């Protein structure tokens, strides 16, 4: 029910209810959540929604949780122009000529989402999210009805990346894990969904030549990512840069040392679409995740 923004806008129910005054009255009386695209954010930071049947307006104070107390800045409203937002209809006002304007509230939806959904989540719960924007330090996602949260860059995957855009794209639908809920803030992780070392290593065999991405270049070798949660080490090679693609021969897979030894057959520049993420966790909740094999001397784990 409380999905990331953009999930409702093209549904039959949303189209029906936003297409007529009667539909908007029905949505208002039933407290239904609708979506529409913001066409303008005016000088007073009111968001204008051009509904099929009439003009809609989300007053600045109704634009988002935190606008009233200043914990959310107005840039959060400006950045929604030309994007879908959720809302509830709180009034339909006719003017002297009989033309109607719908007064809408996004804040009311977010308050309900937080009360009925977010606050009932517990650490370890796995929920859907949609990528909204990417910064050097992490990936911002919509966890429901435009409520934002952050996946820190080091929680995106085990394989280290230079920037979240190495893993995600804006608008991408992903899954996330609730790490903690503190003081109204939602802390997220993602790497645990991408499998353990063994989960990933079992996808490969010694003697195969496979594709990879260069993630870092050190004096002693080149770290090449085979999957988001598995990288191997190849011997040094000149003129190699992070971000390049590679074809690599798998020389050895050593579980107790968590090592994959590689030989770089070729390293080159290419623009390939990122492969769809493979999630190894299919449950809706996990409480404990151990990345390392049982016989490994090093333990990498997450306790939720």
C-alpha positions in Angstrom: 0.0 0.0 0.0 2.8 2.4 0.9 5.0 2.1 -2.2 7.7 4.4 -3.5 6.4 7.3 -5.5 5.7 6.6 -9.1 4.3 3.1 -8.6 0.6 4.3 -8.6 0.5 7.0 -11.3 -0.3 4.7 -14.2 -2.6 2.2 -12.4 -6.2 1.9 -13.6 -7.5 3.0 -10.2 -5.4 6.1 -10.1 -6.3 7.1 -13.6 -10.0 6.6 -12.9 -10.0 8.6 -9.7 -8.0 11.5 -11.1 -10.0 11.8 -14.3 -13.1 13.4 -12.9 -14.4 15.6 -10.2 -16.6 12.7 -9.0 -13.5 10.5 -8.8 -11.6 13.1 -6.7 -14.6 13.4 -4.4 -14.6 9.6 -4.0 -10.9 9.6 -3.2 -11.3 12.4 -0.7 -14.2 10.7 1.2 -12.3 7.4 1.2 -8.9 8.8 2.2 -7.3 7.2 -0.9 -3.7 7.8 -1.9 -3.4 9.1 -5.4 -0.4 10.3 -7.6 0.1 13.0 -10.1 3.0 14.7 -11.8 4.2 18.1 -10.5 4.2 20.6 -13.4 5.4 23.7 -11.5 6.7 24.6 -8.1 5.8 28.3 -7.8 7.7 31.1 -6.1 6.1 30.3 -2.8 7.0 26.6 -3.1 3.5 25.4 -3.7 3.5 22.4 -6.0 1.0 22.5 -8.9 -0.4 19.2 -10.2 -2.2 19.3 -13.6 -4.8 16.6 -13.0 -6.9 15.5 -16.0 -10.1 17.0 -14.7 -8.8 20.1 -12.8 -5.9 21.9 -11.4 -4.4 20.5 -8.2 -2.3 22.4 -5.7 -0.1 21.1 -2.8 0.5 24.1 -0.5 4.1 24.4 0.6 3.3 23.3 4.2 1.6 20.1 2.8 4.5 19.3 0.5 6.5 17.0 2.8 7.1 15.9 6.3 9.5 18.3 8.0 8.7 21.4 5.9 6.8 23.0 8.8 9.5 22.6 11.4 12.4 23.2 9.0 13.9 19.7 9.2 13.1 19.3 5.5 14.4 22.0 3.2 12.5 23.6 0.3 14.8 21.9 -2.2 13.0 18.7 -1.5 9.9 20.3 -3.1 11.7 22.0 -6.0 13.3 18.7 -6.9 9.9 17.1 -7.5 9.1 19.1 -10.6 8.3 16.9 -13.5 8.1 13.9 -11.2 5.2 11.9 -9.8 4.2 12.6 -6.2 1.6 11.0 -3.9 -1.2 12.9 -2.2 -4.5 12.9 -0.6 -7.4 15.2 -1.6 -8.2 17.4 1.4 -10.6 19.9 -0.3 -12.1 20.8 -3.7 -12.8 24.5 -4.0 -14.9 26.1 -6.7 -14.3 29.7 -7.8 -16.9 32.3 -8.8 -17.0 30.8 -12.3 -17.6 27.3 -11.1 -14.1 26.1 -11.9 -12.8 23.7 -9.3 -9.3 23.4 -7.7 -8.2 20.4 -5.7 -6.2 21.1 -2.6 -3.9 18.2 -2.0 -1.6 17.0 0.8 1.5 15.0 0.3 2.4 15.4 4.0 -0.8 13.6 5.0 0.2 10.5 3.0 3.7 10.6 4.5 2.4 10.9 8.0 0.1 7.9 7.5 3.0 5.9 5.8 5.3 6.6 8.7 2.6 5.8 11.3 1.1 2.7 9.7 4.2 1.3 7.9 7.6 2.7 8.7 7.2 2.8 12.5 6.1 -0.9 12.5 9.3 -2.1 10.8 12.1 -3.7 12.7 15.8 -4.2 12.0 16.3 -7.0 9.5 13.1 -6.3 7.6 13.5 -6.4 3.9 11.4 -3.9 1.9 11.2 -2.5 -1.6 12.7 0.9 -2.4 13.3 3.1 -5.4 16.6 5.0 -6.1 16.0 8.7 -6.2 19.5 10.2 -6.4 23.2 9.3 -6.0 25.9 11.1 -4.1 29.6 10.2 -3.6 28.8 9.0 0.0 25.7 6.9 -0.8 22.5 6.2 -2.5 19.2 7.9 -1.5 16.1 5.9 -1.9 12.3 6.3 -1.5 11.2 3.7 1.0 7.5 4.6 0.6 5.4 7.6 -0.3 8.5 9.8 -0.9 10.0 9.2 2.5 13.8 9.3 1.9 16.5 7.2 3.4 20.2 6.6 2.6 22.3 3.5 1.9 25.9 4.4 2.7 28.3 3.5 0.0 30.0 0.9 2.1 26.7 -0.8 2.7 25.8 -1.2 -1.0 28.0 -4.2 -1.7 31.0 -6.1 -0.5 32.9 -5.3 -3.6 34.1 -1.7 -3.2 32.9 0.9 -5.7 34.1 4.4 -6.4 30.6 5.8 -6.6 27.0 4.5 -6.1 26.4 5.0 -9.8 28.7 2.0 -10.3 25.9 -0.1 -8.9 22.6 1.7 -9.1 20.7 4.0 -11.5 18.2 6.7 -10.6 14.7 5.2 -10.9 15.9 1.7 -10.3 13.7 -0.5 -8.0 15.7 -2.4 -5.5 15.4 -4.1 -2.1 16.9 -2.8 1.1 17.3 -4.1 4.7 16.3 -2.0 7.7 19.4 -1.7 9.8 18.0 0.5 12.5 15.3 3.1 13.3 16.5 5.9 15.5 15.0 9.3 16.2 12.8 9.2 13.2 15.7 8.3 10.9 15.8 5.1 8.9 19.2 3.4 8.4 19.5 1.0 5.5 21.8 -1.7 4.2 21.9 -3.6 0.9 25.0 -5.8 0.7 23.6 -8.6 2.7 21.0 -9.3 0.0 23.7 -10.0 -2.6 24.8 -13.3 -1.0 27.7 -14.7 1.0 31.2 -15.4 -0.3 30.2 -19.0 -1.0 26.9 -18.1 -2.6 28.8 -16.1 -5.2 31.9 -18.3 -5.5 29.7 -21.3 -6.3 28.6 -19.5 -9.5 32.1 -19.9 -10.9 34.6 -22.8 -11.6 38.3 -23.0 -11.8 39.4 -23.0 -15.5 36.6 -20.7 -16.7 37.2 -17.4 -18.4 34.6 -14.9 -17.3 33.8 -11.2 -17.4 34.6 -8.7 -14.7 35.1 -5.1 -13.8 38.3 -3.5 -12.5 37.5 -1.9 -9.1 41.0 -1.0 -7.8 44.6 -1.1 -9.0 47.3 -1.7 -6.4 51.0 -2.1 -6.7 50.6 -5.8 -5.9 47.7 -6.5 -8.3 44.3 -5.7 -9.8 41.1 -6.3 -7.9 38.5 -7.4 -10.4 34.8 -7.7 -9.5 33.1 -10.9 -10.7 29.8 -10.1 -8.9 28.8 -7.3 -6.5 29.8 -9.4 -3.5 32.8 -11.2 -5.0 36.1 -9.9 -6.3 39.4 -11.6 -7.2 43.0 -10.6 -7.5 44.9 -10.6 -10.8 48.6 -9.9 -11.2 49.7 -6.3 -12.0 49.3 -5.1 -15.6 50.2 -1.7 -17.1 47.7 0.9 -18.1 44.8 -0.5 -16.2 42.2 1.9 -14.6 39.3 1.3 -12.3 36.0 1.0 -14.1 37.4 -0.8 -17.1 36.0 -4.1 -18.2 38.0 -7.3 -18.3 37.9 -10.9 -19.4 39.6 -13.0 -16.7 40.7 -16.6 -16.4 39.9 -18.2 -13.0 43.2 -19.8 -11.8 42.0 -20.9 -8.3 39.1 -20.5 -5.8 40.2 -20.9 -2.2 37.3 -20.8 0.3 39.2 -20.9 3.6 41.2 -17.9 2.6 38.3 -16.2 0.7 40.5 -15.8 -2.3 39.9 -16.0 -6.1 43.1 -15.9 -8.1 42.7 -14.5 -11.6 44.6 -14.0 -14.7 43.6 -10.9 -16.7 43.2 -12.1 -20.3 42.2 -8.6 -21.6 41.3 -5.3 -20.0 39.4 -2.7 -22.1 37.0 0.3 -22.1 33.4 -0.5 -22.7 29.9 0.9 -22.0 27.7 -2.1 -21.0 24.3 -1.9 -19.2 24.6 -3.1 -15.7 23.2 -6.6 -15.1 20.1 -7.0 -13.0 21.0 -7.5 -9.4 20.8 -11.0 -8.1 19.3 -11.2 -4.6 20.1 -14.4 -2.7 17.7 -13.6 0.2 14.1 -14.3 -0.6 12.6 -14.0 2.9 11.0 -10.7 4.2 13.3 -10.7 7.3 16.8 -11.7 8.3 18.4 -11.4 11.8 21.9 -12.6 11.1 24.1 -12.7 8.0 27.6 -14.2 7.8 29.5 -13.4 4.6 32.5 -15.6 5.4 32.7 -19.4 4.9 32.6 -21.5 8.1 36.3 -22.6 7.9 37.6 -19.0 7.3 39.8 -17.5 10.0 38.2 -14.1 9.4 34.5 -13.5 10.2 32.5 -10.8 8.4 28.9 -10.7 9.7 25.9 -8.4 10.3 23.6 -8.8 13.2 20.3 -7.0 12.9 
